[in-house]
Amino acid sequence: IAALNDAYRVCQEGRPGPVLLDIPMNVLREDVTSSPNADVAQSHNMESLNSNVEMIITHLRNAKRPVIIAGHGIDLSKQRKTFLRMVNVLKIPVVTSMLGVDTIPYENPYNFNMIGAYGRRWSNYIVDYSDCILSLGTRLDCRQTGVNRNAFAPNAKILRVDIDENELKNYVHEGQIDICADLKYLIPKILQDVDFTGG
């Protein structure tokens, strides 16, 4: 039971995902009793969160051609509704990853569709000519950036937010600023701060 509880905790915390348990046959045949799992609590550093949000808002305000890349992490963190409110307040273009394509309705005026090898030409142009990218919960893999990662949005600061610090090691270029954070906390905080200061 302890191993099952541990596996459940691991699959829920940080970046959610599958966990493999190799259970011997004799154990599978045993009768067991269990108690309900408590909700997995995730800690976050409020000071770091405030600092990151302040930096993000400053970069977006100073940019002439900002864009948001919306990834599947928005859905995994259950922040789609808050994200849409944030977009409507910020009023800047949004492009998506393949798995993040449904994070913003097709008819939303700020939706410029999917980027990458399977994306739209205009979406890739928006990213290519941007000077500030807010990447939310997407891996920025080679299907999005191309094999020559230095050529991806070469003149942009990339504010790259991911809950998995290992993904941030998959470096894009020197304009990348790593932000290891949970979108469950970061997106509402961005919305709160831009609403408070008038967008």
N, C-alpha and C positions, 0 to 999 in steps of 0.2 A: 504494500500500500504506500509506503514511504516513497518508493521509486516512481509510482504512478503520480503521486502528488507532486514530486519534484519535476517530472516530465511535463505535467500540466502547467506548473509555474514557468518553466523554461519556454514552453511554446507560446505563452501569453505575454511575457515581458519583452521589453525592447522592441525589436522587429519581429512580429509574430510569424511563426512558421512551424513546420512539422518537426516532430522529435521521434526518433526511432528507439524503441525499447526491445531489446532481445531477451525474451522471457523463456526460460527452460520449460520443457513440456510438463515436467512433474509439478511445477509451480502453477501452470495453467489449469491443472486438474484439481487443485486444492480449492476448498471453500474459504472465502475471505469475507471479512466485514470491513466496512469503510465508513468514514464520516464525511459530511459534505465539505467540499473545498471552499476555503475562504477566498474572497476576491483578491486577486494579485494586486498589491499596491505598488505603484511605481513612484519613486522619489524623483524630484527635480529641484535644481538649484535656482531659487527665485532671483537671486542677485545676477546670476549668469543669464537667466531668461530676460530680465529687464535690460541688461547691457546689450544682448544680441538684438532684441526688438528695436531698441533705440538706434543701433547701428544700421539695421535693415531700413528703417523709415528714413533715416538721414540719407543713405545711398539712393533710395528710390526718389526722394524729393530733389536731390541734386542731379539726377539723371535727365537727359533729354529724350532718350529712346529706351525706357525701361520695358521689361517684359517678364511675365511669370511663366515658368514651366511647371505645370501641375502634374504630379505623379500619383501613382496608386496609393502612396503613403497617406494621402488626404482621406481616402476612403477607409484605409486600415485604422486610422486614428478617429474615425467617425466624425470628421469635421467638415463634411461637404457643405452643409447649410451655412456654417460660420464662414467658410471659405468664400462662398458666393456673396455673402454680405460684405466681406472684406474687399472682394474684387469690385463690387458696385460702389464702394466708398473710394477706393484707390483710383478707379477709372483708368486702368492701364491694360494693354493687351495680354491675353492669356493664350499660350499654346500648351499642348499636352504631350505626355508620353503615350505609348500605345496602350498601356494598362490604365492610364489616367484619363483616357479619352471621354469617359462619361462623368468626370468630376464637374463639368460645367455644361449646361444645356446648349444644344447646337444653335438655338436662336438667340442666345445671349450676345449682345452687341460687342462684348469684349472677347468673345471666343474666336480664335483664329486657327483652330483645329490642330491636328497632330503634326509633330516634327519628325525628322529622321528619314531613313531610307524609304520607309513606307508612308511618309507623311506628305503634306501639301507643299508645293513649291513656295507659295507665299509665306507659309509658316516658317520655313527654313530661312527665307530672306529676312523676315522680321528678327529672328534670332541672330542671323549673321551680321546685321547692321545695328544691333542694339548696343548700348553702352553700359547697361546694368541688367543682369539676369537674377531673378529670385527663383531658385530651383527648389521646389518643395516635394520631398518624398519620392524622388526618382533617381535611378542609378546613373543616369547619363552614360549609358554604355555605348559601344561603337556603332550600334544601329541609329543612335541619336546624334552622336558627335562626329561620326566618320572615323576612319582608321587614323588619320593625321589629326590627333586631338588638339594640337596647337592651332589648327586652322578653324576650330569651332569658336564662333563669336570672338574673333581675335582682339577686338577693341573693348570688350565688355569685362566689367567686374562680375564675377559669378559668385553670388551669395548662395552657397550650396548647403541646404538644410537636409540632414538625414539622421534618423535615429540610430543607425548602425555606423559606428565610427570606422569599421573596416571598409565600407563603401566609399568613404571619403578619401581613403588611401589610393583609390583608383583615380589618380590626379588628371585634371583636364589641362590647365595651363597656369601660368604664374598669376593670372588675374583671379584665381579661385580663392575664396574666403570660406573656410570650413566652419560650419555651425552644427555641432552634434546636439540635436534637441528633438523633443517629442512634439509633433505637430498638434497633439491634443492640448498642449499648453501654449504653444507658440502662436498658432493662428488666432485664438481668441484674444491673446494679449496684443497682437498687431492691430486687430479690429478695435479693441478698446482704446489703444493709444492714438490711432489715427482719428477715431471719432472724437476723442477728448480734445485733440489739438486742431480739429477742423479739417481733416483729410490731407 
